[in-house]
Amino acid sequence: MSAPASPSASEVRPGQTPTRLPASDVSSMVGILGLAGLLSWIAFCRYWPEIAGAVGVPGVHIRLSGPKAALFGLVMSALPMVIWSVFVDKVHLRASTGLDWSLRKTRSRDSQTTRTKIIGLWVTWAVIGGLYVMGRWYWQGGYGFALTVIGYAIIPAALLSIPYVRWIDGVMVNPRDHSWHFGALLLRQEGWEWDEVKKHWRSWIIKGFFTAFMLSIVPAGFAYVVNADLQTILSNPAIVGILLIELLFVIDVQIGTVGYVLTNRPLDAHIRSGNPFLGGWVAAMICYPPLVWGIIGNGMVLGYENQTRDWTYWLAGNEILLWGWAAWLVLLTAIYAAATVVFGMRFSNLTYRGVITHGPFKYTRHPAYLSKNIFWWCSVMPFLVTSDSMADAVRNVFALLCVNAIYYWRAKTEEAHLLAEDPKYREYHAWMEENGVITAPLDRLGKRLMLLFSPT
């Protein structure tokens, strides 16, 4: 006898636990193929001198570790994900895209709507460009590379936006999207709504802020991984661990950056809504430049690395423990990277772009935050200080606990956003509360602590 079907998201009533985990909006193969494409490109870049010599390419050859090679890694990650999503998963046919392809045959072109949306988009991009100019942190470090890439991309993007918007307007169920409402506000057309304008700006501030940040950190990790000297590394457990951790961070950054770049409806990867809660924005922005430099960075308000040395220092001389600790840190980083990979083309902070229920999200609602925070405790060891000062150790521990609290705050505001947006997420949330291998016991512990400390 087959198991009874799970009630649909719309059928799950408040207080009722669904009988099975709801299906993810992204298939597992999307992330797997993106990862395979990226790893293949890293291997190609690393062994380019040998490949070029084998096929007889003339000249002197070096490993392809420059910024352009790192940038092309985004293409190699994105391409297999796009192909699978369109030709196998057929995401462009989903109702969640807001598109109806049969409208191509019946709908007449509305040039005014298209023009209004394009003006809204162009003005938005101009404002974001102005913010890049005004933000001093965008003129230092890796941000120079990010702004160079964005600068080269803006003119082609502006030109391609005209046929793209015209094409999408022909099949959108409701062509008057957030961009139209902002454009109508600028042109003083009737029908625009302030709530839609706010949704437009939430989405584009998120995209503008995080795309620049992600691009800024793409080249460095890629170059480190491609140029790593394996012969000298493999005999040292500490360096092996660091290399694997760096590789996993490269995977996280590359796949995550693809998520910010490929926000469009035909791939069902558009930003459906940005987080509407001010607390969510504050908690998230604290964790990224420029605020992170003044709040969480070493020596800052919540700096937890004062007078510390990392795990390789404290475990030096014990090779077995070094290998074991390296494996543990690599596992934590792998969970963190997997939590990005499973999003495929939909990763981004502060947004709702569908519901992910597979991979590490089968075990906890916040695998990236959980693994990242445990990683900091195990890698930095803030309770061990070179100054032999109890005060330094206590300050470090307190600061890291505050950072942990910020990530807990982020998690709760993200949950509040998604619970308000999607019945499938409410189903997933309820299922995890009862059945999640990690989430369920933590939720039960939290409830017991609240009962213990609540007034009688």
N, C-alpha and C positions, 0 to 999 in steps of 0.2 A: 504494500500500500504506500503510495507516495505521500510525502509530507504535505500538510495543508499549506496553501499559498499564504504568503505574508500579506496582511492588509496593506493597501496602498497608503501613501503618505497622507492623502486626504481623508482616509478612513480611520487613521490612528487618533483616538480621542485623548484629550489631556489626562495624564495619569496612567494611560495604557502603554505598556511596553510592547513594541513590535516583536514579532516572532523570529525575524531574521534581519541581518544587516542589509540596509538598502543598497542598491547597485550604485557604483561610482559613476559620475558624469564623464570621467575620462577612463578609457580602457588602459589596462596595464601595459599593453604593447606600445603605446605612444611613448611613455617615458623610457621603456627599454630600448626602443629604436633610437630615440634621441641620445641616450647614453652611448649606444653602440657607434653612432655616427661621430660623436665627440671623441671617444677613445680611439677610433680608427684614424681620425685626423691627428690626434696627439702622436700616435705611433708613426704616422707618415712624416710629420714634421721632425720627429726625433731621429728617424732613420733616413732622412732625405739624402745625406751624403752617400750612404750605401746604395740607396735606390737609384740615385742619379748616376753613380758609377756603373751600376749593373746594366742600365739601359743605354749607356754611352752618351749621356748629356755632357757637352764640353764645358770646361771651366772648373774653377775651384768651388767646392760646395761646402756649406756649413748648415748646421741645424736651423730649421725655420722657427725661431723663437721670438720674433719681433712682434710689435703691436698689430701689424696687418695680418699676420698668421693667426694671432689670438682672435682677432675680429672675425676672420673667416671661419674660425671654429664655431661661431654662432650660426653661420649658414649650414655647416655640416651637422650641427645639432638639430636645427629647425627643419631642414629639408625632409628627412625621413619621417619626422613627426607629422608634418603637413600632409605628405603623401598618404600615410596610413590613415590619418583622420578623415581625409576627403574620400579616398577610394575604397577603404574598408569600413571604417566606422560611419562614413557618410554624415558627418556632423553638420554639413551645410543644409541638410534636409530636416533638421530638428526644429520643432516649434519654438524652442528656447532662443533660437537665433533672431526671432522676430521677422523672418523672411518667408515669403510665399512665392516660390519660383513660377507658379502658374500665372502670376500677375503680369509677367512680361508680355503675355499675349493680349491682355485686356486693358491694361492701364495706359493712359496717355501721359506723356511727359509733362511734368510741372516744373518749368524752368525757374519760376520764382522761389519755390521751396528749395530747390537745389542751390540757387544763388544765395539764399539766406543762410543755409547751412555752411556753405563754403566761406562766406564772410565771417560767420561765427567761429569757424575753425582757424582761419588765418589770423584773426584778431587775438584768439586764444594763444596761438603759437608766438605771436609778436610780444604779448605780455610775458609769457614764459621766458622768451629770449631776453627781454628787459630785466627780468629777475635774475637770470644767469649773469648778466652784466653787472648788476648791483651787488650780487652776493660775492664778497671778497674771497670766500673759501673756494669759489669756482675758478680761481686764478692761481692755484697752487697744487702741487703734487699731481696725482693721476687725473684730476679733473681737467687738466689741459688737454689730455688725450680725448676725454669724453666730449668736451666742447668742440674740439676739432672734428670729431666724427659727426656730431649733431650739426655743425656748421656746413659740412659738405652735404649732409642729407636733406637740409631744409628746403633748398630750391627744388630738387627732384620731387620731394614729398608734396610741396605746394602745387607743382604742376600736375602730378599724378592724382592729387586729391580731386581735381575737376572731373575727369572721367570716372573715377572711383565712386564719388558721391552720386553722380548722375546714374551710374549703373545700379548702385544699391537702392537709390530712391525708387527705381522701377520695380523692385521686388519687396520693399519693406511694407509690412502690414500697416505700420504707422510711421510715415516718413518724417513726421514732426517729432524728432527725437530731441535729446538734450541740446545738441548743437544748434538745432533749428530755434529752440526757445531763446538761446543766447543771441543768435543772429537777429531774431525778431525784436528782441529788446534793443539791440544796437540800431536797427533800422526803424524802430517805433512802429512795428507792425502789430496788428491786433492778434490776440490769442495766446501770447506768451505767458508763462506762469513762473513765478519766482522760485517755487520749489524745484522745477525742472532746471532752471538756471543754476541753482545751488548744486544739484546733482552733476551737472556738466562740469562745474569748476572743481568739485571734489575729485572727480575722475581724472581730470587733466593735471591738477596739482600733484596728485599721487604719481601719475605717469611721468610728469616732468621732473619731479624731485628724485624719484627712485631710478629712473632710466639713466640719468646723469651719474648717479652714485654707482650703479652697477657697472656701467661702461668704464668708470674710472679705475675699478679694481680688476678688470679683465686681464690686462697685459702682464702684470707682475707675477701672479701665480702660474700663468701659462708658461712664461719663460723659465721659471724655476723648475717646473716639472719636465719640460722638454730638455733642459740642459743638465739635469741631474746626472752625476757620475755614479752609475750603479756599481761599478767595481769597488769603489771605496766605501760605498754606503752599506752594502749588504752584510758586512761583518759587524756593523754597529747597530744594536737594537734601537738606540735612541734616534739615530739619523734615519733608519728605516721607518720608524713610526712617524717622524716629522714629515718625511717624503710622502707617505701614504695619506697622512692627514692633509697635506697641501694638495695632493691630487683630488681628494674628496671635496675640498673647498673649491677647487677649480671646477669640478663637476657642478657643485651647487651654484656657483656664480654664473657659469655659462648657461645652464638650463634656466636659471632664474632670470637672466637678462633676456633670453628668448621670450620668456613670458611677458615681460614689459613691452617688448617690441611688437609682438604679434597680437595686439589687442584689436580684433576685428570680428564682425558678425559672421561672415561666411565660414569661419573656422569655429564658430560658437565660442570664441575666446574673448568676446568683448567684455568690458567692465559693465556689469549690470547695475551696480551701485557702489559708491564709496561709503566707507564707514561714516554714519551721521553723528557719532558721539564725540564730543570734544575730548573727553577723557581718553578715548582710543587714539586720537591723533597725538595728544601730549605724550602718552605712554610709548607710542611708536617712534616719534621724532626724537625723544631723548636718546634712543639707541643708535642714532645715525648722525654723521656730520651735518652741521657744525656743532650741535648741542652735545654730542657724545664726547667731543674733545674737551669741553669745559665741565662736564658732569661726571662721566664714568672713566675718562682717561686717567692714566697713572699720575698720581699727585693731585688729582682734582677732588671735587666734593665727594664722589663715591668711588674714588680710586682704591682698588683692593689689592694692588701689587706693590705697595710701598715696602721697601726693604725685603723683597722676596726674591727667590730664585725658582725656576720651574722644576718640574718633576725629574728631569735628567740630572740636575745637580744633587737633589736629595737622595736619589736612588743610585747614584754613581758607585761603581764597585760591586754591585750585586747584579750580575748579568741575567740570572733567572728572573728576578723581580723586574728588571728593566724590560725584558721581552714581554712578560705578562702585563705590565703597566702600559707598554706601547700598544699591545693588542687591545686592551680595554679602551684606551683613548681612540684608537682607530675605529673600534666598534661604535662608540658614541658618535664619532664624526660621520660614520657610514649611515647611521640612523638619521642624522641631521640632513645629510645630502639626499638620502632616499626620500625624505619628506618633501624635498623640492622636486626631485625627478618625477615622482608620481603625479605631480600637477601637469606634466607635459608642457603645453603652451599656455597654461593658465596661471602660473605662479605670479603673485604680486601681493604686496602688503596692503592692508586697509581696504580690501575690495571683496566683493561677492562676484564670483565668476563661475558658479556651479559648486557642487558638493563632491568632495573626495572622501571615499570610504575604504580604499584598498591600501596595500602596502603597510607602512607603519601606522597609518590611521585606523587600522583594524584593532590596534591595541591601546592607543591613547588618542584623545582628541587633539593633543598638542605635542606630537613627537619631536618636532624641531626645537621648541622651547625647552622641553624636558631634557633632551639629550645635551643641548647647548649649555644649560645651567649646570648640569652634573659635570660636564667636561671642564668648565671653569674651576670648579672645586678640585677636581682631580689633577688638572694640569698645572694650575697656579699654586695650589696648596697654600692659601692665604694665612693659614694658622701657623705656618713655619716661616720664620723671618731670620735674616742674617744678622740683625742687630741684637738678637737675644732679648728684645724688649717685649714684655707682655702687652704693653699699651699698643705697640705697632700691630701685634697679632690680633688683638681685640678689635682695633679699628678696621683692619682688613676684613675680618670675618663679618663685622657689622655692615661694612660697605657692600660686600658681596651679597649678604642677605637682603639688603635694600635693592640691589640689582635684580635678585630673584623675585622680589615683590613687584618690581616694575613689569617683569615678564608675566607674572600672574595677572597683573592688572591688564596687560595687553590681551592675554588669553580671554579674560572675562568680557572685555569690551567687544572682542571679535565674535565671541559666542552670542552676545546680545544682538549684534548686527545680523548675523546669519539666522538666528532664531526668529527674528522679525521678518526675514526676507523669504524663506523657503521652507515649505512643509516637509520636504525631504530631509533638510538639516534637522528639523525638530524630531523627525523619526530617528535619524542617526544619533542625535544627542541622547534621546531616551534609551536607545538600544545600548549605547556605550555605557551609560550610567549603571545599567544592570549587568552587562556582559563583557565590557571592555577589560581585558586582562590586567591592564595597569589603571585605567580610569575608574573602574568600578570600586576596587578597594580604596583608592584615594578619595573618591567621593564619599564612601561610607565612613572613612576616618574623619573627613572634614565635617560631616554631619554630627558625629559623636563629639568632636571637639566643640562644635557650636552648642550642643546640648549641655556639655560640661561647664562651659563658661557663660551660658545664657542665664539671666536672672530667673529665679523660680517664682 
